[in-house]
Each structure stands twice: as C-alpha cells, then as structure tokens.
Amino acid sequence: MYMVRAGIAPSCYKVQLNVEGLPLEMELDTGAAVIPVLGQVMVNVKHNNQFVRLPLLVVKQSSTNMSALTGSNWLEQLKLDCHSIFQINLNLSNKAAEVVCHLRQKYADVFKTGVGTIKGHTAVFHLKPM
C-alpha cells in the first residue's frame, strides 16, 4: 500500500540506516539483479531502536552511480516503516493543495484509517470442489 501525498513514484526506494556507527542511505533491493560478490563482512546495523548484526556484501563496482543495497535478508531482520519509505511527495501549488484538502474533507470516509466496507453491492463466490 502506498501513502500518496501527491505525485509520481520514485524509480527506487531508499532507507536511512546506521552501519557500524555511520549513517548510510541504502536502496531497497529484493534480489532482482545478479551482482558478482567479492566477499562479505558482518556489520552492526542500527535502525530506530533496533540493533542487529547483518552480512554486508562487497561487490565490484559496475558503475559510478552504484547504490548501497539492502537485500531481502536485511529486510527479514529489520522492521522498517513502510509508510515513510513508500510515500510519494510532490510540491503542490496552493490551488492544487486546496483541491486535495477539499476532496479529503468531502470524502473523509475514504481516507480514514482502518478497514472499510462496500455498501449496496453483493459479492458472489464460485468455489470449485477439491
């Protein structure tokens, strides 16, 4: 689920972590690309109030704009705040901000937190016997 503030999604999502006492912005990566690994080192990682020891892979740099990546093994160990990571930000003009505010007020039930319901429609499920 995305928390939309307005705008378009970024090409990658990043999270700020503390690795061995140093701040490091890392790109979220679930293993789509295959990168040759030169080695690995165990590092201490801090995120919010979490302290974990994780393997940091060392790879040959293939481009000058290569990012530090958090793999799926890091994502399993760290409890990240997905709402802040996956939010979309854009500067709105005053008029656009007024329109968004008006729509949020007019359709407050749509934007409220929690599970909603659909009224006035009936769902039909066709199940196949096993």
N, C-alpha and C positions, 0 to 999 in steps of 0.2 A: 504494500500500500504506500502511496506517495502522499506526502503532505504538501499540497500545492499552495505556494504563496503567490504565484503567477509566473509565467514564463515557459522556458523550454528546458528539457532535461540536459544535464551536462553529459559530455562524452564519457566521463569516468567519475567514480565516486571516491572520495578520499576521507581519511580519518586521521586525526592528530593523536599520536601515541608518544610515550616516553620510553625510549630504548636505551638501556644502560645509562640512565640519568640524563639523556639528551633528547630534546624534542625532535620528532621525526614525523613528517607527513607521509602517509602511506596510502597507496591506491588499493582499493578492494579488488581482489582477483580470486576467482573461484577455479582457476586451472584451465582456462580456455586455450592459452598459448603454451607451447612446449619450449622451454628455455634450457640450454645445457647448463648443468650445475657444476661449478668448480670445487665447491666444498660447502661446509656448513659450520656454524658456531652457535652454541647455546647462549641466549641473551636474556637478561631480566627485562620484562616489559611491564610498564605501569600504565593503566588507563582508568581514569577516575579513581575509585577506591580499590581497584583490582591490581594484584601483583602476581604475575605468572612468569614461568621460565619457558621460553619457546625457541625452536630452532630457526635461525636466520640463515637463509641460503645465500651463498655467494655465487654470482653468475658473471659470465663475460659480458661486458657492456657492448650491446649491438648498435646503440645509437647515442647521440649526445643528449637526448631528452628522455632518458630512461628513468622511470619512477621506482621507488621502493614499493614492493608489493606485499600485501597481506594475503597469504594463501588460505585455503579452506581449513587447514589445520589450525591456523591462528583464529579464524572465525569461530571454530568449535570451542575454543578455550576462553575467548574474550566475550563479554556481554556488552555489545555495542548498542548505542542509542540510535536505532534505525531511523527514527523520526527526524533527528537532526542531520543525519547523513544523507537521507534521500529527499530532503526538502528542495524545492525549486525556488530560487529567488530571482526577482527582476524588479528594477525600479519602475514604478508606475507613475504616470502623470497624475496630477491632482484629480482630474476628471475621471480617469480610469479607477483610481482608488475610491472615489465616491460611488461609482457604479458597483464595484466589488462590495463595498460596505453595505450599500442598499440591498444587493442580492442576498448577502449573508443574513441581513435582518429579515428580509421578506420571506426567505426560505430557511429560517432558523432550525426547523426540524431536520432538514437535510444535513446540516453542518454540526449537529450536536454529537457529542461523544457517545459511543456505545453502539450496540446492535440495533438496527432499525427493523421495521416491518413494512410490508406492502399490503395495503388495504384495497378491497374491491376487486381482487383477482384470485382465481382459484388455480392452484398448481395440481397437475396430474402426473403421476409417476407410473411408467410402464416397466415392470420388473420381469426379467427373464428367469424362469425356474433354473435352479442349479442341478 
